[in-house]
Every structure is written in structure tokens, then in C-alpha cells.
Amino acid sequence: MPETQPAGDELLRIADLQAFYGESHVLHGINLSIRHGELVTLLGRNGSGRTTTLKSILGLVGRRTGTLVYDGQDLIPMPPHKIARLGMGYCPEERGIFSGLNTEENLMLPPQVAPGGMSLEEIYDMFPNLYERRTSPGMRLSGGEQQMLAMARILRTGAKLLLLDEITEGLAPVIVKKLGEVIGLLKQRGYTIILVEQNFRFAAPLADRHIVLEHGRVVATVTREELPSSTDMLHQLLGV
């Protein structure tokens, strides 16, 4: 379990973040702040810059400029492996499961980046499916089981900021429901979570704030309290 920080303290500050892939200018001045223990969704249509924002935090873009400060550390000059070791866990859309390794071997693979990572027992308690499939090769897991495994791997590392990219895409409703329960539990345990999500119905009850991106810029921020009065606006922005 991660060390808890005073609720409301700033964990991540992003100011005028610009990001580039080669000559392509993808982010055009992202500004946002994430507090300890907060769950924030990044919403937007395809190509709005949500995934690029996550990758920019981790240093996984061609070039980035602006301000990125995580827990007092300047991320802009840091390489990705050093950023990860500050206590970040990234669950990419493509999951990255090693097909030739079994479930438990996949779980044991990532290094510890910070103290307080979950034990195998805690992970299997949270994801009973993974315990049942612990000796199954990655290639034999269903899409839902692979997604659970991708999330579980980063919980072993001790990361306290979780960056989750489209974790519900293409999954059966019963698996989506289970992932929602897990995310709610992680928030209760003090994790800070940035969730890129297309499924607004999934994201709506989980988040403290919804941040909407369009063409690489933040165009709206909606708090949990503002959500009932902002639904029509969000549907218009997201094309729901």
C-alpha cells in the first residue's frame, strides 16, 4: 500500500505542456494539476491528446516542453526509466502482456519502483481470476484477464500514481464492472489515478474531476459536484 499523503496536496503540476512526435505538434499547452489521492479522467474524442498527455508525463514522446513537476521533481529533463522510479505505473492501451510467460511470471517481472507494492496474495485477493489462471500462458488469457494482469503488474511495483489508458475498451460488461470496483478500492487505499477513458458511463461515478481535451488543449473541467448540471455539455463535447 502506498504511503498516504495529506489529501488535497498537489502531486502533479502540468503547465503549458507542448508535445511533439517528429514534426507533428500534438499537445498545445496543457494545464492541469492533480492532487494526492485524486481520481481524474481525461476525456475527449480520438486524437484529442489524452494518451499523448499520459506519455508526455512519462517522457515517451519525441519532444516535450513546458512544466511537468511530480512530487517536487522536474520531469522534463528526466528519461522515462527515472520517471517511472519516482513511483508511477503506466497501464498502456495495448497491455503489453508477455505471451510466453504465465500469469504469475508476468506479475513477477516488473521491478519495484517504490516501497509499498502489493504482495501476490493481495493481488490475487483483488483479482481472483488471476489466481485461477496463475499458471496459464499470457497468450491463453482472455482480453479481460489480460487487462486485469496489466493493472495488477503495476500494483506490485509500489507506484503511487497510476496512469490507466482505455482499460475498458472491448471488454465484456461483467469485466468492466469488476475493473470499476477495483479502481474504487484503489482510490480508497490512497492511490492517485489518471484515467483515459472513452466509456463515460464507466468513468462518471469514479472520478473526482473530468478533464475534457480537444485538439491538444483542455477545453472543460467538470467536478463530481458539477456533473449533473454539465452532462449535456459533456455529451456535446464528446459526441456521446
Residue pairs with C-beta under 8 A, 6 or more apart in sequence:
1 116
1 118
1 189
1 190
2 87
2 114
2 116
2 158
2 159
2 160
2 189
2 190
2 191
3 115
3 116
3 160
3 190
4 36
4 37
4 190
5 11
5 36
5 37
5 190
6 36
7 35
7 36
7 37
8 35
8 36
9 35
9 36
10 33
10 34
10 35
10 36
11 34
11 35
11 36
11 38
11 70
11 71
11 161
11 192
12 33
12 34
12 57
12 68
12 69
12 70
12 71
12 161
12 192
13 33
13 34
13 67
13 68
13 69
14 30
14 31
14 32
14 33
14 53
14 57
14 66
14 67
14 68
15 31
15 66
15 67
16 29
16 30
16 31
16 65
16 66
16 67
17 27
17 29
17 30
17 31
17 53
17 56
17 64
17 65
17 66
17 67
17 68
18 25
18 27
18 28
18 29
18 64
18 65
18 66
19 25
19 26
19 27
19 49
19 52
19 53
19 55
19 56
19 61
19 62
19 63
19 64
19 216
20 26
20 61
20 62
20 63
20 64
21 52
21 61
21 62
22 62
25 216
26 49
26 52
26 61
26 216
27 49
27 52
27 53
27 56
27 64
27 216
27 217
28 215
28 216
28 217
29 66
29 216
29 217
30 49
30 53
30 56
30 66
30 213
30 216
30 217
30 218
31 218
32 40
32 211
32 218
32 221
34 40
34 161
34 192
34 194
35 192
36 190
36 192
37 187
37 190
37 191
37 192
38 192
38 193
38 208
38 209
39 183
39 187
39 192
39 193
39 195
39 206
39 207
39 208
40 193
40 194
40 195
40 207
40 208
40 209
40 210
40 211
41 194
41 195
41 196
41 197
41 203
41 206
41 207
41 209
41 210
41 211
42 50
42 53
42 54
42 194
42 195
42 196
42 197
42 211
42 213
43 50
43 197
43 200
43 203
43 210
43 211
43 212
43 213
43 234
43 237
43 238
44 50
44 212
44 213
44 214
44 237
44 238
45 214
45 238
45 239
48 213
48 214
48 215
48 216
49 213
49 215
49 216
49 217
50 165
50 196
50 213
51 93
51 165
51 166
51 196
52 61
52 216
53 196
53 213
54 90
54 163
54 165
54 194
54 196
55 61
56 64
56 68
57 68
57 70
57 75
57 83
57 88
57 163
57 194
58 80
58 83
58 84
58 88
58 90
58 163
59 75
59 78
59 79
59 80
59 83
60 80
64 76
65 76
66 76
67 76
68 74
68 75
68 76
69 75
70 83
70 86
70 88
70 161
71 86
71 87
73 86
75 83
75 86
84 90
84 113
84 159
85 113
85 114
86 113
86 114
87 113
87 114
87 158
87 159
87 160
87 161
88 113
88 159
88 161
88 162
88 163
89 113
89 154
89 155
89 157
89 159
89 161
89 162
89 163
90 154
90 163
90 165
91 150
91 151
91 154
91 162
91 163
91 164
91 165
91 167
92 150
92 165
93 165
93 166
93 169
95 146
95 147
95 149
95 150
96 150
97 106
97 138
97 141
97 146
97 149
97 150
98 105
98 106
98 109
98 138
99 137
99 138
99 139
100 137
100 138
100 139
101 109
101 137
101 138
102 134
102 135
102 136
102 137
102 138
103 130
103 133
103 134
103 135
103 136
103 138
103 141
103 145
103 149
104 120
104 134
104 135
106 138
106 149
106 153
107 120
107 123
107 130
107 149
107 152
107 153
107 156
108 120
108 156
109 153
110 153
110 154
110 156
110 157
111 157
112 156
112 157
112 158
113 157
113 158
113 159
114 157
114 158
114 159
114 160
115 158
116 158
116 160
117 155
117 156
117 157
117 158
117 159
118 126
118 152
118 155
118 156
120 156
122 155
123 130
123 152
123 155
123 156
124 130
124 131
124 134
126 152
126 155
126 182
126 185
127 148
127 149
127 151
127 152
127 182
129 144
129 145
129 148
130 145
130 148
130 149
130 152
133 140
133 141
133 145
138 146
138 149
141 149
143 170
143 171
143 175
144 171
144 172
144 175
144 178
147 167
147 168
147 171
147 175
147 179
148 175
148 178
148 179
148 182
150 167
151 164
151 167
151 179
151 182
154 162
155 186
160 190
160 191
160 192
161 191
161 192
161 193
161 194
162 186
162 191
162 192
162 193
162 194
163 194
164 183
164 193
164 194
164 195
164 196
165 196
166 196
166 197
166 198
167 179
167 195
167 197
168 175
168 176
168 179
168 197
168 198
168 199
168 202
169 198
169 199
171 179
176 199
176 202
179 202
180 202
180 205
180 206
183 193
183 195
183 206
184 206
186 193
187 193
187 206
195 203
195 206
195 207
197 203
200 234
200 238
200 240
203 210
204 210
204 227
207 224
208 223
208 224
209 221
209 222
209 223
209 224
210 220
210 221
210 222
210 227
210 234
211 218
211 220
211 221
212 218
212 219
212 220
212 221
212 222
212 234
212 237
212 238
213 219
214 237
219 237
220 230
220 233
220 234
220 237
222 230
222 233
222 234
227 234
234 240
